Amino acid sequence: MKDQLLQKIKDRKAVVGIVGLGYVGLPLAMEFAKSGFKVIGYDVSKRTVDRLMKGDSHIQDVSSADVREQVTAGRFVATTDESQLAKCDTVSIAVPTPLSKTRDPDMSYVQAATDAIARQAHSGLLVVLESTTYPGTTREVLQPRLEERGLTVGKDVFLAFSPERVDPGNPKWHTKNTPKVVGGVTPACTEVATALYSACIDTVVPVESTESAELVKLLENTFRAVNIAMVNEMAIICEKLGVNVWEVIDAAATKPFGYMKFTPGPGIGGHCIPLDPHYLAWKMRTLNYKTRFIDLASEINADMPEYVVRKIARVLNEHRKSVNGSRILVLGVAYKKDIDDMRESPALDVIRLLEDRGAEVEYHDPYVPSFTENGHAFEGVDLTHERLAAADAVVIVTDHSTVNYQDVVDHAEIVIDTRNATRGLKPSKARLVALASA
Ligand SMILES: NC(=O)c1ccc[n+]([C@@H]2O[C@H](COP(=O)([O-])OP(=O)(O)OC[C@H]3O[C@@H](n4cnc5c(N)ncnc54)[C@H](O)[C@@H]3O)[C@@H](O)[C@H]2O)c1
């Protein structure tokens, strides 16, 4: 079985399945198609599938031209028809892994995807989970579902975990040139999964087990969450000491070894950093271990929107104004610069907290024309001189590169800059307040 599958992969005769065609799945599907594989993308969203089959990409990092080219060449097909999975020799799963309201893992998407694959499974199939999850998921959730079909993992079918490291909007690192970690349930599983990804990704890093591979992802993102929290606390420390945190960070970053630069901000967002560490914290709670770093980092990061709003209130107060009744213009609502993803964006918390205190909030984001949060529909506004001048305060929450910040500081009355986007600018009018300034 193994040798047959390895040969099919080598000859590009293997049909590659991707389950979940989102931020992770679609770029991966494109890489396999560009490497000469026939790719079947299965997604439960008919809207997504219809768009893709028209050659229209819904993911910023994948061009519509690329999708069109692969669809036209017959190398990529998107479908909502589960039975198409029966044609696949390999299936990579990239479905969401959110948290429940109580911050426990919500495995329902992974379970549903695995059940669909298991219903169509045949011997000689490789299944790889890419969704971020707690250590043990591949062996505890996927393996039994496949084996219920009478297929033994490591013999009839192969099963591995390979974490996705996509960084949306990153111009340098993308799916193909970012090293990919792979860990199988058995050595044969690791071997087949390594062969598959090596066919389209420059560097593949095999590890001993699925648990190792699952934990690699959680280590990477916990590392980021903890360091962001540390530097966010450093911003608060600098405010109390009357020291410019940005200068301290930039100077520290001149150290050529033993230091890695992180920057403070209004909080953390996206599908990864705010969520992934909780997968590990949850798993460790089941083993009676409290993950103190994760808990503290989460507490500090989660408090940052509140910290920003307290700062806005203080600055307005200095101008004899209250948040209640003030007109506040939020610049940038995506969770980070130059992307259109709003998932878990701290801007959502900042806007909610301001509205709770009676502010009239409007927003401008060149990447997000509108959004809906808790049933409330928000429409973005144009960034005009009049609008800047009319706002009681302008709050830079996301520092998109295309915004003219000189214009902002020239026309607004008060600018609260949580990202250092106005670094080096000389405001002709605005009172400029940085995240960590007193
Ligand atoms: N977005 C990132 O930057 C990123 C980076 C690394 C890892 N991840 C991880 O990758 C996983 C996927 O994230 P994403 O950002 O691509 O999510 P996404 O929401 O962009 O895409 C998920 C897709 O899966 C589809 N889907 C849901 N249930 C399905 C099912 N049962 N069968 C088939 N399709 C189904 C959805 O319709 C959607 O199109 C998550 O575990 C996430 O943590 C995301």
Ligand as a Chemical Component Dictionary entry (heavy atoms), coordinates in Angstrom:
data_LIG
# 
_chem_comp.id                   LIG 
_chem_comp.type                 NON-POLYMER 
_chem_comp.pdbx_formal_charge   0 
_chem_comp.three_letter_code    LIG 
# 
loop_
_chem_comp_atom.comp_id 
_chem_comp_atom.atom_id 
_chem_comp_atom.alt_atom_id 
_chem_comp_atom.type_symbol 
_chem_comp_atom.charge 
_chem_comp_atom.model_Cartn_x 
_chem_comp_atom.model_Cartn_y 
_chem_comp_atom.model_Cartn_z 
_chem_comp_atom.pdbx_ordinal 
LIG N1  N1  N 0  -5.930  31.580 8.958  1  
LIG C1  C1  C 0  -4.703  31.400 9.374  2  
LIG O1  O1  O 0  -3.879  32.299 9.308  3  
LIG C2  C2  C 0  -4.253  30.050 9.943  4  
LIG C3  C3  C 0  -2.885  29.807 10.095 5  
LIG C4  C4  C 0  -2.466  28.583 10.581 6  
LIG C5  C5  C 0  -3.402  27.612 10.951 7  
LIG N2  N2  N 1  -4.735  27.873 10.816 8  
LIG C6  C6  C 0  -5.657  26.805 11.200 9  
LIG O2  O2  O 0  -6.171  26.192 10.033 10 
LIG C7  C7  C 0  -7.530  25.792 10.249 11 
LIG C8  C8  C 0  -8.406  26.396 9.186  12 
LIG O3  O3  O 0  -8.368  27.800 9.329  13 
LIG P1  P1  P 0  -8.773  28.796 8.159  14 
LIG O4  O4  O 0  -8.289  30.126 8.593  15 
LIG O5  O5  O -1 -8.349  28.266 6.845  16 
LIG O6  O6  O 0  -10.379 28.713 8.266  17 
LIG P2  P2  P 0  -11.448 29.304 7.241  18 
LIG O7  O7  O 0  -12.652 29.605 8.050  19 
LIG O8  O8  O 0  -10.831 30.378 6.395  20 
LIG O9  O9  O 0  -11.755 28.079 6.257  21 
LIG C9  C9  C 0  -12.331 26.908 6.691  22 
LIG C10 C10 C 0  -13.186 26.343 5.558  23 
LIG O10 O10 O 0  -13.665 25.068 5.977  24 
LIG C11 C11 C 0  -14.992 24.920 5.508  25 
LIG N3  N3  N 0  -15.622 23.872 6.292  26 
LIG C12 C12 C 0  -16.156 23.924 7.535  27 
LIG N4  N4  N 0  -16.596 22.713 7.910  28 
LIG C13 C13 C 0  -16.354 21.867 6.884  29 
LIG C14 C14 C 0  -16.573 20.490 6.676  30 
LIG N5  N5  N 0  -17.119 19.733 7.630  31 
LIG N6  N6  N 0  -16.226 19.965 5.490  32 
LIG C15 C15 C 0  -15.665 20.722 4.522  33 
LIG N7  N7  N 0  -15.411 22.044 4.683  34 
LIG C16 C16 C 0  -15.742 22.594 5.847  35 
LIG C17 C17 C 0  -15.586 26.299 5.651  36 
LIG O11 O11 O 0  -16.717 26.460 4.823  37 
LIG C18 C18 C 0  -14.405 27.178 5.223  38 
LIG O12 O12 O 0  -14.422 27.444 3.833  39 
LIG C19 C19 C 0  -7.869  26.213 11.648 40 
LIG O13 O13 O 0  -7.646  25.135 12.529 41 
LIG C20 C20 C 0  -6.868  27.297 11.950 42 
LIG O14 O14 O 0  -6.588  27.408 13.327 43 
LIG C21 C21 C 0  -5.188  29.073 10.301 44 
# 
loop_
_chem_comp_bond.comp_id 
_chem_comp_bond.atom_id_1 
_chem_comp_bond.atom_id_2 
_chem_comp_bond.value_order 
_chem_comp_bond.pdbx_ordinal 
LIG N1  C1  SING 1  
LIG C1  O1  DOUB 2  
LIG C1  C2  SING 3  
LIG C2  C3  SING 4  
LIG C2  C21 DOUB 5  
LIG C3  C4  DOUB 6  
LIG C4  C5  SING 7  
LIG C5  N2  DOUB 8  
LIG N2  C6  SING 9  
LIG N2  C21 SING 10 
LIG C6  O2  SING 11 
LIG C6  C20 SING 12 
LIG O2  C7  SING 13 
LIG C7  C8  SING 14 
LIG C7  C19 SING 15 
LIG C8  O3  SING 16 
LIG O3  P1  SING 17 
LIG P1  O4  DOUB 18 
LIG P1  O5  SING 19 
LIG P1  O6  SING 20 
LIG O6  P2  SING 21 
LIG P2  O7  DOUB 22 
LIG P2  O8  SING 23 
LIG P2  O9  SING 24 
LIG O9  C9  SING 25 
LIG C9  C10 SING 26 
LIG C10 O10 SING 27 
LIG C10 C18 SING 28 
LIG O10 C11 SING 29 
LIG C11 N3  SING 30 
LIG C11 C17 SING 31 
LIG N3  C12 SING 32 
LIG N3  C16 SING 33 
LIG C12 N4  DOUB 34 
LIG N4  C13 SING 35 
LIG C13 C14 SING 36 
LIG C13 C16 DOUB 37 
LIG C14 N5  SING 38 
LIG C14 N6  DOUB 39 
LIG N6  C15 SING 40 
LIG C15 N7  DOUB 41 
LIG N7  C16 SING 42 
LIG C17 O11 SING 43 
LIG C17 C18 SING 44 
LIG C18 O12 SING 45 
LIG C19 O13 SING 46 
LIG C19 C20 SING 47 
LIG C20 O14 SING 48 
# 
